[in-house]
Amino acid sequence: MKVQSRVATVRWLTSSLVAIFSALLCLSLAVVAQSTPSMQDAEKKYQDKNWQVAASAYETITREDPSNNLAWLHLGSSYQKLQQFEKAVAAFQHLEKDPNFAAPALYREATSLARLNQKDEALTTLDKAVAAGFARLQLLKEDPDLASLRDDPGFAKIVEKADVMVHPCEHQAEYRQFDFWIGEWDVVTTQGHDPAGTSSIQLILDKCVIFENWTGGVTGKSFNHYDPATKKWIQDWVDSASSGVHFEGELENGVMSFYADSLNPDGTRARRHLQFFKLDDDHVRQFSQQSTDGGKTWSVEYDLTYNRKKS
């Protein structure tokens, strides 16, 4: 009986110890879970601008998951708000090679370096930010964190690079090849000088598109733009008679020359050749021909002269 009693006692003690151990394990896991902030909690503190608590949360998250790049970005930004600029630089450096985060991270890293008065490093990093795609031009010009850099010639070059990214059509010469057609025009036939219509040619969409507004017989519009991928000029025309043509061409010896394949109303296929000649600053010739035999012979569709209206 004594042996059985001892065995029962041992079993009871064992089961009790297992229960206590399990309870302690659950308690410790709960404590760990409570002490490890979630990304959602960290983001809430970040949005509430509770920078110290947010920084502490992101420190834990990045320590446990170094691949969480959003946490690194917001950790660096929290450090910036706390004016802990060296820590901010170190956080942002984790993101320099990530294409999704490099541009904003490099920019914020540059502003932190500027606040540390490390001007050369700040300019180098800012240049990398623009190369990575950072193109918030107004922020570059107005951010108080960059005030110490603005008198440096290197800063002006970086702003110019960003401006080219934001306004590519304004800075590349190819986009300006057809500007001679821009203006307000009275249009006549080239040979008889009989009135043919009027046209308002406008530069729109941040100087990327030349927009034609034609009135004469029919009303029509065309979009004209340079395609950097094909290095061709594109003209897409549509008019009130439901006629549409897609032209492609280029500037050849000072003449804007377009070609298109289209279907005539009678069902025949035509090759069309449309040319624009700059005669002088106030006169442009528009000459259109078509061929129905694959370019062996050509017939004139129309021949017009644009006379710039007097202001």
C-alpha positions in Angstrom: 0.0 0.0 0.0 2.9 2.3 0.8 4.4 1.8 -2.6 1.1 2.5 -4.3 0.7 5.7 -2.2 4.2 6.9 -3.2 3.5 6.2 -6.9 0.3 8.1 -6.7 2.1 11.0 -4.9 4.8 11.1 -7.6 2.2 11.1 -10.4 0.3 13.9 -8.7 3.5 15.9 -8.3 4.5 15.3 -11.9 1.1 16.3 -13.2 1.2 19.4 -11.0 4.6 20.4 -12.2 3.6 19.9 -15.8 0.5 22.1 -15.2 2.6 24.8 -13.5 5.2 24.7 -16.3 2.5 25.0 -19.0 0.9 27.9 -17.1 4.2 29.7 -16.8 5.0 29.1 -20.5 1.6 30.5 -21.6 2.2 33.4 -19.3 5.6 34.1 -20.7 4.3 33.9 -24.3 1.6 36.3 -23.4 4.1 38.7 -21.9 6.3 38.4 -25.0 3.3 39.0 -27.3 2.2 42.0 -25.3 5.8 43.4 -25.3 6.2 43.0 -29.1 4.3 45.8 -30.8 2.4 45.1 -34.0 3.0 47.0 -37.2 -0.5 48.3 -36.9 0.1 49.7 -33.4 3.4 51.3 -34.6 1.6 52.9 -37.6 -1.1 54.3 -35.3 1.5 55.9 -33.1 3.2 57.2 -36.2 0.0 58.7 -37.6 -0.7 60.3 -34.1 2.8 61.9 -34.3 3.8 60.2 -31.1 7.4 60.0 -32.3 9.1 58.5 -29.3 6.7 55.7 -28.8 6.6 55.1 -32.6 10.4 55.0 -32.8 10.5 52.5 -29.9 8.0 50.3 -31.6 9.8 50.4 -35.0 13.1 49.6 -33.3 11.6 46.4 -32.0 9.9 45.5 -35.3 13.1 46.1 -37.4 15.2 44.1 -34.9 12.8 41.1 -35.1 12.1 41.5 -38.9 15.0 43.4 -40.7 13.2 42.9 -44.0 10.3 45.2 -43.0 11.3 48.2 -45.1 8.3 50.3 -44.3 9.2 50.0 -40.6 12.8 51.2 -41.5 11.4 54.2 -43.4 9.1 55.3 -40.6 11.8 54.6 -38.0 14.1 57.0 -39.8 11.3 59.6 -40.1 10.5 59.2 -36.4 14.2 59.8 -35.5 14.1 62.9 -37.7 11.2 64.3 -35.8 13.0 63.6 -32.6 16.1 65.4 -34.1 18.1 62.2 -33.7 19.7 62.7 -37.2 22.5 60.2 -36.9 20.1 57.5 -36.1 17.9 58.6 -38.9 20.7 58.3 -41.4 21.5 54.8 -40.2 17.8 53.8 -40.6 17.5 55.2 -44.1 20.7 53.5 -45.3 18.9 50.2 -45.0 16.7 51.2 -47.9 19.2 52.6 -50.4 19.0 49.5 -52.7 15.3 48.9 -52.5 13.7 50.3 -55.7 10.4 50.8 -53.9 11.8 52.9 -51.0 15.2 54.2 -52.3 13.9 57.6 -53.6 12.1 58.8 -50.4 14.7 57.2 -48.1 17.6 58.8 -49.9 15.9 62.1 -49.9 15.2 61.9 -46.1 18.7 60.7 -45.5 20.0 63.8 -47.4 17.9 66.1 -45.3 19.3 64.5 -42.1 22.8 64.9 -43.3 22.1 68.5 -44.1 20.9 69.0 -40.6 24.1 67.4 -39.3 25.9 70.0 -41.5 27.5 67.3 -43.6 27.0 69.2 -46.8 29.1 67.2 -49.2 27.5 63.9 -48.1 24.1 65.5 -48.2 24.5 66.7 -51.8 25.8 63.4 -52.9 22.9 61.6 -51.3 20.4 64.1 -52.7 21.7 63.5 -56.2 21.2 59.8 -55.7 17.7 60.4 -54.6 16.9 62.3 -57.8 18.6 59.6 -59.8 16.4 57.1 -58.0 13.2 59.0 -59.1 12.7 61.6 -56.4 11.2 64.5 -58.3 9.1 66.6 -55.9 10.5 69.8 -57.3 8.6 72.2 -55.0 9.7 70.3 -51.9 13.3 70.5 -53.1 13.0 74.3 -53.4 11.2 74.9 -50.1 12.2 72.2 -47.6 13.7 74.1 -44.6 15.9 71.0 -43.9 17.8 71.8 -47.1 18.4 75.5 -46.3 22.1 75.0 -45.7 22.6 73.6 -49.2 20.8 76.1 -51.4 23.7 78.4 -52.0 25.9 75.6 -53.2 26.2 75.3 -57.1 25.8 71.6 -56.7 22.4 72.0 -55.3 21.3 74.1 -58.4 22.4 71.2 -60.7 20.4 68.7 -58.7 17.3 70.9 -58.9 17.8 71.2 -62.7 18.0 67.3 -62.9 14.7 67.1 -61.0 13.1 69.7 -63.2 14.1 67.7 -66.3 12.3 64.7 -64.8 9.2 66.7 -63.9 9.1 68.6 -67.2 10.8 66.4 -69.8 9.1 68.0 -72.8 10.4 71.4 -71.9 14.0 70.4 -71.8 14.5 68.0 -74.7 15.1 69.6 -78.1 13.1 66.9 -80.0 9.9 68.1 -78.4 10.4 71.6 -79.8 10.8 70.6 -83.4 7.2 71.3 -84.4 6.8 74.5 -82.5 6.9 76.6 -85.7 3.3 75.5 -86.2 2.0 76.9 -82.9 -0.1 80.0 -83.2 -3.4 81.5 -84.5 -3.8 81.2 -88.2 -5.8 82.3 -91.2 -5.5 79.5 -93.8 -5.7 79.9 -97.6 -5.0 77.7 -100.6 -1.3 78.0 -101.6 -2.0 78.5 -105.3 -5.1 80.6 -105.5 -5.0 82.1 -102.0 -8.6 81.4 -101.5 -9.8 81.2 -97.8 -9.8 77.6 -96.6 -10.3 78.0 -92.9 -8.8 79.0 -89.6 -6.7 77.1 -87.2 -5.7 77.5 -83.5 -2.5 75.5 -82.7 -1.8 75.3 -79.0 0.9 73.9 -76.8 -0.7 71.9 -74.0 0.0 69.3 -71.4 3.1 70.8 -69.9 4.5 71.5 -73.4 4.3 67.8 -74.5 1.4 68.1 -77.0 0.7 70.4 -79.9 -3.1 70.6 -80.2 -4.7 71.5 -83.5 -8.2 73.1 -83.7 -9.3 73.4 -87.3 -12.4 75.1 -88.7 -13.1 75.0 -92.5 -15.5 72.8 -94.3 -15.4 70.4 -91.4 -14.2 71.0 -87.8 -11.3 68.8 -86.6 -8.7 68.4 -84.0 -5.4 66.6 -83.8 -2.9 65.7 -81.1 0.7 65.9 -82.1 3.5 64.7 -79.9 7.0 63.3 -80.0 7.4 59.6 -78.9 10.8 59.1 -77.3 10.5 55.3 -77.5 10.2 55.3 -81.3 11.8 58.7 -81.9 8.9 59.5 -84.2 6.4 62.3 -84.2 2.7 61.1 -83.9 -0.3 63.0 -85.2 -3.8 61.6 -84.5 -6.5 63.5 -86.4 -10.3 63.2 -86.0 -13.0 65.4 -87.5 -16.7 66.2 -87.4 -17.3 63.9 -90.5 -16.1 60.9 -88.3 -12.9 60.7 -90.2 -9.7 59.7 -88.3 -6.1 59.2 -89.4 -3.0 58.1 -87.4 0.2 59.6 -88.8 3.8 58.9 -87.9 6.8 60.9 -89.1 9.8 62.9 -88.3 11.6 66.2 -89.0 13.5 65.8 -92.3 15.8 68.6 -93.5 13.6 71.1 -91.6 10.3 69.7 -92.9 7.9 67.9 -90.6 7.0 64.8 -92.7 4.2 62.4 -91.7 3.0 59.2 -93.4 -0.2 57.2 -92.8 -2.1 54.3 -94.3 -5.9 54.9 -94.4 -9.1 53.8 -96.0 -10.9 56.1 -98.5 -14.7 56.5 -98.4 -14.9 54.4 -101.6 -13.1 51.5 -99.8 -9.7 52.0 -101.6 -6.6 52.0 -99.5 -4.4 55.0 -99.6 -0.9 55.9 -98.5 -0.8 59.5 -97.3 2.1 61.9 -97.1 1.6 65.0 -95.0 4.3 67.7 -94.9 4.7 71.0 -93.0 7.2 73.6 -94.3 8.2 76.6 -92.2 8.3 79.4 -94.8 9.2 82.0 -92.2 8.1 83.0 -88.7 4.6 84.0 -89.9 3.9 81.5 -92.7 3.7 77.7 -92.8 2.8 75.5 -95.8 0.8 72.3 -95.2 1.0 69.9 -98.2 -0.9 66.6 -98.4 -0.6 63.9 -101.1 -1.9 60.4 -101.4 -1.1 57.2 -103.4 -3.3 54.3 -104.2 -0.6 52.2 -105.9 1.8 51.7 -103.0 3.7 55.0 -103.5 4.4 54.6 -107.2 2.4 57.7 -108.1 1.1 60.5 -106.0 -1.8 63.0 -106.3 -2.3 66.2 -104.4 -5.0 66.2 -101.7 -4.6 69.8 -100.7 -2.0 72.5 -100.5 -2.5 75.2 -97.8 -0.7 78.2 -96.5 -1.1 79.3 -92.9 -0.8 83.0 -92.3 -0.3 84.1 -88.7 -3.0 86.4 -87.5 -1.9 89.8 -86.5 -2.2 90.4 -82.8 
